[in-house]
Amino acid sequence: MRRLSPVRAPHRPEPDRIGLVGQIVGALLTAPTNGFNRTTAHQKLFVAFGLIWGLTITGAFQVSVCRYAIAKFVVESCLNSLALSRSVQGSLVDVYTTPTSMKNLDTLAELDASGLTITVTAPALIVDVFGTERPGSTIGNLKQRLVIEHNPGRAAAYGVLEGTTAGLIRNQDFGRLSTKYLSAKGNARLHRLRECPRSYTLAYLYPRGSPLYRAANDHILHFLQHGLYAKWQRDAAHILAMNRALKVHARHVRSGQQGAGEQVTLRLDHLLLPFMLLGAGFGLAVVSFLRERYSRARRIVMLTRGG
């Protein structure tokens, strides 16, 4: 008696949930922050984390163990790197600058006593540095003399270089401006105060009134000063010295003067971390590819033996 094989339902391809989740997270992170119920970028980032974590818990990612682990690792790594770059970049260290003629200004109290106005070209720095400080303290008094310039192309934005106003700029902007605007001797026109307000956006996890806010700032400051911040300081000093030497040499060549030669060794230490991350990404891709090939070959062998 011949046994009839059960009729199999036609195979339906499973929906690409990972691609759909990736599109949702990408749209969420790239959505404009202004006018969207005053949602900040960090709030959107936490929503994205919650979305990914919720989908992994509820089993929405119905994939193999290998693919699941790799997909989760890649997604969380991307979000972690995005969180770190968005939080640290732009608000790691904010500096006050004054004209070179006012080198005697090195503390916030001396800047407060000078009576100089402070030009700000990035309004976000006001929240980062001043917060809710009120007049009466040094920071609160400096906040009263802020002049916001929304258009950096206007002449008012260059008042710092002309010596008519102080400025509050980002640290990376100071490095760019100090190498772009030099005196005839190759010295920077801007003077950076020794006492600089530090604001770390990573500490926005806690409200400013919370006792954990100061503790978070202290821990982040300790971590950065003993590693990343020290390295970035060395790299920035090397880049400034190299740029200054090249500009002085070019000015001497154009004027026909034979000045004292300045030699700067070009280092590529700052490229080590990107290449390490690139190598790690390629290594992960190779492991994923080999694991997929091994799993496919094993399934073929099992089907062959079963047939």
N, C-alpha and C positions, 0 to 999 in steps of 0.2 A: 504494500500500500504506500503510495507516494504522499509524502507530507508536503503540504503547501507552505511555502515560506510566507511569513507575514508581510503584508503590504506596508512598505515604508512611506512615510509622508515625505513629500518633496522637501529638499534641504533649503532652508531659508537663511540667507546670510545674516549674521548677527549685526545689529547696528554698531557703528563705530562710536562707542561711548567716550573713549579717550579723546578722539578728535573733537567731539561735541563739547566735552568739558574744557579742552584746551581753548576752543573758540570762546566759550563763556568767560573763562578766566582772562583771556587776552582782551576781550571787549570790556571786561570790568576794570582791568588795570589801566587801559588806555582811554577810558572815558574821561571827559573834562570834569575837573573838580569844581570849577566856579559855576554857581547857579544850580548845582545838583543837591539841593537841600543842605548846602554848606558842608558837603562830605569831603573830608581831607583824603590825601593819597594814602596815609597810614591806615585810616579806617577802611578804605577799599582793600588794602592789602590784607588786613585781618579778616575781612569778609571772604576774600579769596582763599585764605588758609582754612577758614571754617568750611567753605564749600568743598575743597579737596578732601579734608579730613572726614567730613560727613559722608561723602560719597564712598570713601574707602571703608568706613565702618558699616554702612548699610549694604555693602556688596554690589554697588552699582557697576564697579569694574569687574565684570565676569570674564576674567582672562586667566591664563595659566600663572602658576606661582612665579616663574621666572619673569614673565612680562609684567606681572603685577609689581614685583619688587623693583624692577628697573624703571617702570613708569613712575612709580611713587618716588623713587630716589631722584629721578631727573626733574620731576615737577617740583618737589620740595627744595631741591638744590637751586633751581632757577628762581623760585620765590625767595629763598633765603638770600641769594646774591642780589636780587632786586631790592629786597628790604634793606640790605646793608648799603648798597650803592645809593638808594634814594634817601636813606637816613643820614649817612655820613657825608656824602658829597654835597657841597654847597653850604653846610652849616656846621662843619667840624670845628673850625676855629674862625671866629670873626675878629677883625682887627680894626683899631682906630689908626688913622694916618693923619699926620700933620705935615706942613711944608718943612723942607730941610732947614730953613732958616730958624725953625723953632725946635731945635734938637734938645732943648732943655726940658721939653714936655715928655715925661716918661711914665707918669701915673695918671689914673683917672681923676684924682683930686686936682692935680696940676692942670689937666685939661678943663676941668670944671671952673677953676679959677681964672683961666685965660679968657673966658667969654667968647670963644670961637663958636660959630655955628657949625653944625655937623650935617653934611650933605649925605643923603642916603639914596642910592640908585636902585636898590632892591628892597621894596617895602617888607618882604618876608623877614628881613633881618631885624626889623623892629620888634616883632613878636619873639624871635629867637633870643635876642639879647636883653630886651627891656622887660618883656612880659607885662605884668601888672604893677610895676614899680610906680610909686607915687612921689611927687616932689617932696624934698626933705632929705633924701639920701643922695649920694653921689650919682648913682644910676638914674634916679628920678629927676635930678636937676639936668643931667645931660639929655634926658628924653624931652625936656621942655624946649631945647634948642635944635631939634631935628628939622631939617629942610628936606622934604621928599621930592626927588626929581624922577619922574616916571619916564622921561625921554633922555637916555644917556647921551644922545647926540647933541643936546643943547649945550650952550656955553656954560651954563650953571653947573653942569656935571664936571667940568674941568676946573672949577674953582679951587679944588685941592691942589692941582698942579701949579696954579697961578699964585698960590700963597694967600688966598683970601678966606679960606674956610678949611675946616677939618673934614674928615670923611670917615664913613663906616662901610667897609667893603669886606668881601670874602678874602680869605687868605690866598686862594689861588689867583684871584683877581689882582691882589697886591703883587704877586710874583710877576704877572704879565705886565702890569703898569710900570713896575720898577725897572723892568728891562726895556720897555718901550720908550719911556721918557727919561732921557739921561742928560746931564749937563755936558758942557764942552770937554770936561775932563773925564767923562765916562762914569760919573757917579750918579746914583739914583736921586731924583728930585724929591721923592717921598721919604718921610721918616715914619717908622713904625713905633708906636708906643711899646715900652717894655711890658707894661701891664695891659693885658688884652682880655676882654670878656670872652669866656668860652661858653658855647651852648651846644649841647649834644641832643639831636632830635630823637635819638633812641630812648632817652629818658622821658619822652612824651607818653610812654606807656602808663605813667602815673601822673595824676593831676599836679599842677605846680604847688598846690597847698598841701599835698600829701607828704608825710615824713619820709616816705620811700623815694621821693623825687631826688632829694639831695644825696641819699645813699646810692641811688642808681648813677647819678652823675659822678660821684667819687669813684665808684668801681670802674666805670667806663673810662674815666680820665686815667686811672692807674693802669688799665689794660693798654690804652693807646700810647701813653708816655713810655711804657716799657717795651713797646714793640713797634706797632705800625707808625705811631706819631714820630718816634725817633728816626725811623727809616725815611719817612716822608720829609722830615726836616733835612736830613743829609742829602737826599736827592734834590730837594729844592735849592739848597745852598750850592750844590755842584752845578745845577742848570743855570742859576743866576751868575755864578762866576764864569762859566763858559760863555754865556751870552754877552756878558760885559767885556770879556777879553776879545771876543770876535768883533764887537762893535768898535772898541777902541782901536783895534788893529785896522779895521776898514777905514776909520776916520783918519788914521795916520797915513794910510796908503793914498787916500784921496788928496790929502794936504801935502804930501811929499815929505812929511816929517819922519825921522827915524827915532821912534820912541823905544823905550825898554820893552823888549819882547815878553809877552805873557803866555805861558804854556798851560793848557788845561787838558788833562787826560780824559778822553771820552770813555765813559763806562756804560755798560749795558746791564747793570744789576737790576734796573727797574723792569727789564723784560723777563726776568726769571720766573716770576709768579704767573704772568699770562701764559708762558710756554708750558709751565707745569700744569696749569689748568687745561690747556689744549691737549697735552699728552694724556692727562687723566680722562678727558672726554673721548679721545680716540681709543684708549685702552678699554673703557667701558663699552664702546661700540663694538670692538673686536670680541670681547667676552660675550656680549649679547648675541653677536652673529654666530660664534662657535657653539654657544649653548642651543641656539635655534636649530643649527644644522645637526647637532647631536640628537636633539629631541626628535627631529623629523626622521633621521635615519633609524632611530630606535622604534618609532611607530611603524615605519615601513617593514622592518624586520619582524615585528610582532604580528602585523597583518599577514605577512608572507607565511609565517609559521602557523597562524590560525587558519589560513585557507587550505 
